[in-house]
Amino acid sequence: MDLVFCTQKGHFLTDSFVRRQYYQLLEQAGLPRIHFHDLRQSTATILLALGVTSKVVQELLGHSHVNITLGIDGHVLPGMQEET
């Protein structure tokens, strides 16, 4: 069947299988249990806090407009302004 991603037995990946594996990895790493999609927002927040431009973060996340990125992750910017 030539699947790109499959289980070790060659079966389709189900959402429940991926979720279980993800939560196991978080536990093994000693990280808090967060939703998979929260990784996107965490990435954007960290990048903005590190000084990566909002335009680059927008393109990385695939948002059609920078306003979307700033609307979701713009809470980081006020602290950055105070620091500046």
Buried (B, 14 or more C-beta within 10 A) or exposed (E): EEEEEEEEEEEEEEEEEEEEEBBEEBEEEEEEEEEEEEEBBEBBBEBBBEEEEBEEBBEBBEBEEBEEBBEBBBEBEEEEEEEE
